[in-house]
Amino acid sequence: MKIYTKTGDKGTTGLLGGNRVSKDDNRLEAYGTVDELNSWIGMIRSCPDSADTNITDLIYIQRSLFTICSHLASDNQNAIAELPVLPKITNEHFEYLEIAIDRMNENLPELKNFIMPGGSQFIASCHIARTVCRRAERRIISLSKTTTIDENIIIFINRLSDYLFVLARYCSYKQNVNEILWNNAL
């Protein structure tokens, strides 16, 4: 099977359901950013200093993001209905993240200031993933103004950015990396 189809050579791509849209369509911006986020989660998972991270959580997140991409890549609800193997994002997905956040946050010092992203390549990657997650959320919200988006997708993405922030802090704590606090005094 050839990987190239040549069907996108004129700047369009096919959605689940069969419609073709421009490659700069809001739908592609949304699921393309979620795909980018998934790649950053893969980067986090493969970092050598990810030993303090629950890899099972990261794989769960990546699988959930693939599901979200599938939903966002569908041009209508009929296409989703025709895919019986496509799971839905449910409250169990974001509750999973909430449990993981609470588990990591349990021993962290209280945060009263913004922190500067960084500390190690792993921690910085968590912060980059968090900012890509926020961009994905904005893209999905933009898409929701023109098409119906399952609110559980929005909730999951919102909760995921919280997870990534706490993951960065947790790994700073576990690796004894000082968080640099931001203050407005230069």
VENFEN-V28932 format. One record per pair of residues at least 4 apart in sequence whose C-alpha atoms are under 6 Angstrom apart, sorted by the first residue. I is the first residue (numbers start at 0). J is the second residue. If there is no record, write none. Layout:
i=I j=J
i=I j=J
This chain:
i=7 j=11
i=7 j=12
i=10 j=21
i=10 j=22
i=11 j=20
i=11 j=21
i=11 j=22
i=12 j=19
i=12 j=20
i=13 j=17
i=13 j=18
i=13 j=19
i=14 j=18
i=14 j=72
i=14 j=73
i=14 j=74
i=15 j=72
i=15 j=73
i=16 j=74
i=16 j=78
i=25 j=142
i=27 j=31
i=29 j=135
i=29 j=138
i=29 j=139
i=30 j=68
i=30 j=71
i=32 j=135
i=33 j=135
i=36 j=128
i=36 j=131
i=37 j=61
i=39 j=128
i=68 j=72
i=88 j=151
i=90 j=94
i=91 j=95
i=93 j=155
i=100 j=104
i=100 j=162
i=101 j=105
i=103 j=169
i=113 j=180
i=113 j=181
i=114 j=179
i=114 j=180
i=114 j=181
i=115 j=179
i=116 j=123
i=116 j=126
i=117 j=122
i=117 j=123
i=118 j=122
i=119 j=123
i=122 j=167
i=125 j=163
i=125 j=167
i=128 j=132
i=129 j=160
i=129 j=163
i=132 j=160
i=143 j=147
i=143 j=148
i=151 j=155
i=155 j=159
i=162 j=166
i=165 j=169
i=170 j=174
i=171 j=175
i=171 j=176
